[in-house]
Amino acid sequence: MIAVRQPEDIRSAFTAARKEHKLRHREAARLLGLTEAQALAAFVGHHVLALRPEFPAIMARIRELGEVLALTRNEAAVHEKVGHYKSLTEFDSIGLMVGKEIDLRMFFAQWAHAFAVSEEDAQGVKRSLQFFDRGGDAVHKIFLRAESDLAAWERLVADFRSPLQAQVLELSANEASAGMKADSEVDQAGFRAAWEALEDTHEFFGMLRRFGVSRTQAMRLAPPRRTRRVGNDAARRMLQAAAVSGVPIMAFVGSRGMIQIHSGAVHRIVPLDGESARWINVMDERFNLHLDEAQVAEAWIVSKPTADGDINSLELFDADGETIVLFFGQRKPGHPELPAWRELLDGVLPEAL
């Protein structure tokens, strides 16, 4: 890791790192001992423009851009969707944008910085809006495509241009995750009873907070037959089977401030193993998912009761217990789970570790 701090030095070293090592922004910044947001800020006044942190107002205007690519990622998964942003619904610093292609859950309290980027490469100028949390990690990115409305982009960027165009970004610590109780300190009987009393999958997160239980701890303490641990290659096997069978799925990938959702069938599944990563990729025309199986520490089949019947998911976690990706069978609220999805999980992942 190379420690670089002055903006002019960052620009030079970052450009060289990307060119010499063929690195993406995120990896090049880390090589320099920086966050991605810090590296990007060094180019303010060049091909980067800082925007005012009026995140709901900005997101409400994205629909004006027409067709774009939405990207949300965490350490082990990248979720890319092509489509049109819809109207934003906001309440208590949470934003919902529900569309057939672009389906998002936004947690604006975690958002801190926004940039408009116009970066030239061999294919031309690549324009994007990029949002980051307080620690400088990417929350969400929106890339223009050939079909996007460039005039609308220029209006949006002009309307939200920040008066502060600083090349040095002040970062602060993100809010720490709540500490996990020891298993012996958890009201395990109460926790299992609350699990069995669930009527909606969205109640699950509140239940975890109420009992002070982490996601992976919940997998261990679940009621009988509600969870089973499966191999860390479970997503690869499930995706390959879903592509063959045509069973439509839902794939949820989140950053600290965003959850991005795909709903529908998957078709082209491409494994790609490297020196330090083991990627399984969905490479469809309007949906890409890149999952690094080398970072999967636990994989579980999870069953939650609801008013519409049991809902089953495949849930992947990293070594820190953070969620990588959640898979469900495609469904709408008020409708039961697809029997074909449950059959797919049971057929492809029958074992319990």
N, C-alpha and C positions, 0 to 999 in steps of 0.2 A: 504494500500500500504506500502511495506517495502522498505526503501531506502538502497540499497546495491551497493558498488562501487568497492571494490578490486576484482581482477579477481578470486582469490581463494575463496572469500566469495560468489561471484556470482555463481561460479560453484556448490558450496555446496547447496546454497539456491535454485538455479534453478532446480537442480536435485531433491531436496526434494519436491519442489512445484509441479513438474510434477508427481512425484510418489504419493504424498499424495492426491492431488486434481484432478488427472487424466487430467491435462491441456495440451493443445498443446503449442508449443514454444511461440507463440504470446501472449497467455493469461498468461503463466507463467512469461514471461518477464514483462508484465504490472503489475502483482502482486508485482514484485520486484521494480517497479518504473523505469524500463528500457525499451528501445526499443528492438525489436527482434534482430536487428543487434548487439547491444551492448552485449546482452546475448550470442549470438553466438560467438562473438569475444573473449569472456573470455575463450572459449574452444580451441582457436588456440594453436597448439602444442600438443593437445590431439586428438580429432576426427575431428577437423576443420583446414582447410588450407586456408589462405588468398591468393587470386588471384590478379594479376595485373588488374587494371581497364581498360582493352582493350576490351571493351564490344562488338563492332561489330566483332572484330576478333574472340572472343570466340563464339559468336552466329553463325558465319559462319561455325564453326567446329562441331556444335551440330549434324548435320546430320550424322556424323561419328558414333554416339552412337547407331544408329538403333532405335528400338521402345522404347519410353520413355513416361513419363506422364508429361504434361505441366500444370502448375497451376498459375493462376493469380487471385487476390482477392482484394476487398476493404473492408470497414467496415461491409457491409451488404450482400455481395455476394461472393461466391467462385466458380470459373470456372475451371474444370479439364477435360483435353482431353488426350486420349491415341493416339499415332501415331508417325509418322516420321517427323522430321524437314526437310525442304527443303532448297534450296539456298536462301541466303540473298541478297536482293537488298537494297542499302543504298544511301541516298542523303540528304544533309543538316541535318545531325545528326538524321535522321528518317530512321528506318529500316522496310522493308516489307518482310514478309515471308508468301507466299500464297500457301497453300497445301489443299488437300481435307479434311484432319483431323486437322492438326496444321496450324492455320491461325492467324497471329500476326501482330500488328502494334507497333513498338518500338520507343520510344522517348528517345534517348540515352543521351540527355542533362540533363535528370532527374536522370540518373543512377550514383551511386557513389561508391558502394562497392560490392565485389564479394567474395564468399566463396565456397570451395568444402567441403562437409560434408559427413562423413562416420560414421553413428551412429548405434550402435548395440542395438537391442531390442529382444524380445522373438522370432521373426520370422527370425532373422539373422541380417546382416548388411544392413542398408538402406542408399544408396548413392544418393547425390543430389548436384546440383549447385544452389546457392541461391544468388539473386541480390537485392540490397537495394538502396534506394534513400539517399539524403544527411541527411535527418532527421532520418534515421535508420529504415524506414518502408519498408516492402518487396515490390519489383517491380514485380518479377517473380521468379518462382522456377521450376526446372527440376529434376524429380526423375527417377532414373534408375529402370528398371523392369527386370524380369528374362530373357527376350529376348534381353536385351541391350548388347552391345559389351563392356565388362569390360576392355579389353586391350585398346580399343580406349579411354575410360574414363581415364585410367591411363596415357596415352600419353598426352591427353588434359590437365589434371591437372598438369603434370610435365612441359609442355610447357608454362603454364601461371602462374606458382608458383611465388608469389611475394617475393622479397628479404626482405620485411618488414613483419614479422610475429608478429604483435603487438596484445596483449590481451586487450588493452584499445583502444577503437575506438573514434576518434574525429569526432563529428557530427556538422552540421551547419543547419541553418534554410532552409527549402525548400522555393522556390519562392512563395510569397503570391499570391492568386488569385486576379485578378483585381476587384476593388470595383464596386458595382452596382450603376448605376445612379438611381435617383428617377424617377418614371414613368413620372412625369411632365417634366423632363429634356430630355427625349428621343424623337427623331423625329419619332413619332409614325406613321404618314402618310408615311414617307420615309421607315420606317422599314417594314410596311405591303406591300408596293409596291415592296421592295426588296425581300420579302418572295415570293410573287406571281411571281417574275421574275426568281426564282431559276431554273436551268436546271440540277443540279446534287445534290444529298444529301450531298456530301462532301463540297459544297459551304456554307452549313448552319453555320458551326463553324466560318468561316471568316465573315459571315454576322453579327453574334452576336458580334464579336470583333469590327467590323466597327461601330456599333451603341452603343457599350458599354452596352450590354444587357446580363443578365445572362440567363441560360437555363430555370429556372422556371419563370423568368420575361417574357421571350419570350412566354411561354405558355399562360400567361395572355394577352399579347399585340398582339397576333397573329391575322391575318385577320379572318373575320367571317368564321366559319365552318372548320377552319384549325386545331383547337384543341378542345378537350372536356375532362374535368376532370372526372375520373371514380374512383371507390372504390379502396382502398389500397390493397384489395385482388385480384386485377385484374389479376396479374400474375398467381396466383393459378388457377383461373377459365380458363384463356387462355391456360395454360399448360395442364390442364386436358382435355380440349376440343381438343387440338392439338393431344394429345396421342390417343384419341378415333377416331378422324377423319383421322389421318395420314398426316395432312397438314404439310409439312416441314417448319421449322422456322430457323431464325438466332438469336443467343443470343450473345450480346456483353457485356463483363464485363471488366472494366478497373481499373488499379492502377494508380499512378501518372505517371509512365513511360511506361505503356504497355496497349494495348487493345487485348484481346483474344476473338476469334470468333468461335462459333459452327454453322455449317450449316447442316441441315438435320432433319429428324423426331425425335421425342422424344417418349418414350414408357412407362417407369415405373415412375409414379409420386407418391411420398411418403411424405405426411405431417407428421411433427414431432414437436409437441409443447412442450416447456419446461417452466421453471419458469420465465425466463426473455427474452426468444426468441420464435419466432413462425416461424418454418422453413417449407418451401416448397422445396422439393428436386426432381431433376431428377436423377434417379439412373440407368442409362443405362450402358451397358457393356463397352463402350469406351467414354462415356460422362457423367460427373456428374456436376450438378449445385445445389448449396445450397444457398437459398435466405431467409434471415431473414425478414419476413413481419413486425415484430415489429418495424423495423427501416425505413419502408416505410412511408414517410410523404405526398407524392403526387404521383399520377399516372395519366398519360395523354395518350389519343390517339392523335397522331400527324400526320398531312398530309402535305407532301412537294411535290410541283410540280417538275417534271423533264422532260427531253427530251423524256423519256420513259413512261410518264404518272405519275399520282399521286402515291406516295409511302407512305404507312401508317405504323406507328410504335406504339408500346406500350412502354412508357418511365417512369421509376421509379426514384424518387429522395428522398434523406434523408432530415432531418430537417434543414441541412445547405445548401440545394439546390444542393448538389453534386449528380452527376449521379450514380445510383446503377447498373442498367442494362437497356439495350435497346433491344427490340425484334422487328424483322421484319419477313415478309414472305421470305422464301429462294428465292433468285434471283441472276442473274449475271448481270454485267453492260451491258447495251444495250438491256436488255430484260424487258418487263413490269412486274408489280407485279402480283403474282398469284391471280386470282379472288377468289379462295378458302380461301386465307388468309384474304382478306377484308371481306368476308362473315363470317368467323370465328369471327373476331373482332366485327362486327355488331351484330352477333347472341349472343355472350357471354357477350358483354359489350355494350348493347344498350343505357344505361342510361348516362346522363350527370349530374354531381353534381353541 
